[in-house]
Amino acid sequence: MLHYSPSKINCDSPMPEHPTLQPSPQHVLDRTLSLAPMMGCTDRHCRYLLRLLSPNTLMYSEMLTTGALMYGDVAKFLRHGDDEPCALQLGGNDPAALRACARLVEDAGYQEVNLNVGCPSDRVQSGGIGACLMAKPALIADCVAAMLAEVQIPVTVKTRIGINDKDQYEHFQHFIETVYAAGCRVFIIHARKAVLGGLSPKDNREIPPLKYDYVYRIRAEFPDCQFILNGGINDVASALEVLPRVDGLMLGRAPYANPWLLAELELALYQHRSIDRLAALDDYLGYMARQVEIGEPLKHMARHLLGWFTGIRGARAFRRELSTYMFEPGSGVEVVQQALIKAGLDQAPELDIPPSFAATASGA
Ligand SMILES: Cc1cc2nc3c(=O)[nH]c(=O)nc-3n(C[C@H](O)[C@H](O)[C@H](O)COP(=O)(O)O)c2cc1C
């Protein structure tokens, strides 16, 4: 079932010349907690797995370029299941192409389409997409307007707080203002600038300082928008500290490295106790077996399990076993079962009392 109700804002064509101030369906998805889009990580298998622990997280796909989608195998690229609510992230800079792709995304059953204006990689930059587009707010406004004109699902933008020397608050404010005028009402802000040409993507996720105050300030200036804060939220305590000042949090590396963090956040934010790790893994084993049967290599699914037992005795042995054998051609789910047994993790009844639940239960 979709978690939003369509409204007029997204279906008028041609593109709006003036900002529309009608209530937008963009507000209807629960954005308290999101999983960040991550190339090479948040594919459909990963989203299926993490959904087992967290019914409330809004999942984001890896970035998909408009070129890949328009000239590639659409069904293959957009295939997904049991990961809803899920947003698909597009990379592009051509309003017509983005409009066409947004239609494909909606038709494929995603609940949101997101535009990447934050990726700093050289390859992405040489294609004129990602973070370099922060220098072209009017073009992003055209892109967003084109997408909004095509689909009913929310159209959102994920961006940084600046690029290179354009990192003053006023530049950021101008960018948001311009894209807002095209109808965008949900912004996901990775709260550090991108240094283009000077830093690797990895360094660009670590070196430029986080400036959450930009997000707090812009949120106060655009009260009919939602601002989702991203960057450096690594545990329940920091999530609880920051959440009251924004409309939601997006987490990337931390929950990928330790999926159980999502179970802890479910408990802290929704008072929802997830199924335990072994029960979820059992479900995923069934999923993997079905996927292997239709020709998907085991390694595509098993790699998302490498952090499954993070923080638990045996985690390292499990990871070692799994990464040794999952790449062997023709391997099946028995590789995961063997890794569990070898790591002594196949029977662990005490495994899954989340720390925050244990603290609550003991009155701490
Ligand atoms: C391996 C990896 C791949 C990423 N790929 C994307 C991507 O495709 N699109 C995007 O907008 N951000 C991408 N990011 C950035 C994340 O979405 C997020 O903004 C960043 O990791 C900061 O959040 P965190 O501190 O919670 O990890 C990627 C990050 C990582 C670590």
The ligand as an SDF file (V2000), in Angstrom:
LIG
                    3D

 31 33  0  0  0  0  0  0  0  0999 V2000
   29.9010    3.3530   -0.7620 C   0  0  0  0  0  0  0  0  0  0  0  0
   29.0920    4.6090   -0.8370 C   0  0  0  0  0  0  0  0  0  0  0  0
   28.3480    4.8900   -1.9740 C   0  0  0  0  0  0  0  0  0  0  0  0
   27.5680    6.0490   -2.0460 C   0  0  0  0  0  0  0  0  0  0  0  0
   26.7710    6.2460   -3.1460 N   0  0  0  0  0  0  0  0  0  0  0  0
   25.9100    7.2990   -3.1720 C   0  0  0  0  0  0  0  0  0  0  0  0
   24.9460    7.4580   -4.2130 C   0  0  0  0  0  0  0  0  0  0  0  0
   24.8310    6.6230   -5.1280 O   0  0  0  0  0  0  0  0  0  0  0  0
   24.1390    8.5470   -4.1630 N   0  0  0  0  0  0  0  0  0  0  0  0
   24.2160    9.4810   -3.1630 C   0  0  0  0  0  0  0  0  0  0  0  0
   23.4500   10.4480   -3.1500 O   0  0  0  0  0  0  0  0  0  0  0  0
   25.1020    9.3490   -2.1490 N   0  0  0  0  0  0  0  0  0  0  0  0
   25.9250    8.2750   -2.1290 C   0  0  0  0  0  0  0  0  0  0  0  0
   26.7550    8.0980   -1.0580 N   0  0  0  0  0  0  0  0  0  0  0  0
   26.7350    9.0710    0.0440 C   0  0  0  0  0  0  0  0  0  0  0  0
   25.7240    8.6350    1.1050 C   0  0  0  0  0  0  0  0  0  0  0  0
   24.4230    8.6010    0.5890 O   0  0  0  0  0  0  0  0  0  0  0  0
   25.7500    9.5910    2.3150 C   0  0  0  0  0  0  0  0  0  0  0  0
   25.3970   10.8730    1.8550 O   0  0  0  0  0  0  0  0  0  0  0  0
   27.1120    9.6480    2.9870 C   0  0  0  0  0  0  0  0  0  0  0  0
   27.6660    8.3570    3.1610 O   0  0  0  0  0  0  0  0  0  0  0  0
   27.0170   10.3750    4.3370 C   0  0  0  0  0  0  0  0  0  0  0  0
   26.1580    9.7030    5.2080 O   0  0  0  0  0  0  0  0  0  0  0  0
   26.7230    8.7440    6.4160 P   0  0  0  0  0  0  0  0  0  0  0  0
   27.6830    9.5800    7.2030 O   0  0  0  0  0  0  0  0  0  0  0  0
   25.5030    8.3600    7.1990 O   0  0  0  0  0  0  0  0  0  0  0  0
   27.3950    7.5800    5.7520 O   0  0  0  0  0  0  0  0  0  0  0  0
   27.5510    6.9560   -0.9700 C   0  0  0  0  0  0  0  0  0  0  0  0
   28.2930    6.6640    0.1730 C   0  0  0  0  0  0  0  0  0  0  0  0
   29.0520    5.5070    0.2570 C   0  0  0  0  0  0  0  0  0  0  0  0
   29.8260    5.2000    1.5300 C   0  0  0  0  0  0  0  0  0  0  0  0
  1  2  1  0
  2  3  1  0
  2 30  2  0
  3  4  2  0
  4  5  1  0
  4 28  1  0
  5  6  2  0
  6  7  1  0
  6 13  1  0
  7  8  2  0
  7  9  1  0
  9 10  1  0
 10 11  2  0
 10 12  1  0
 12 13  2  0
 13 14  1  0
 14 15  1  0
 14 28  1  0
 15 16  1  0
 16 17  1  0
 16 18  1  0
 18 19  1  0
 18 20  1  0
 20 21  1  0
 20 22  1  0
 22 23  1  0
 23 24  1  0
 24 25  2  0
 24 26  1  0
 24 27  1  0
 28 29  2  0
 29 30  1  0
 30 31  1  0
M  END
$$$$
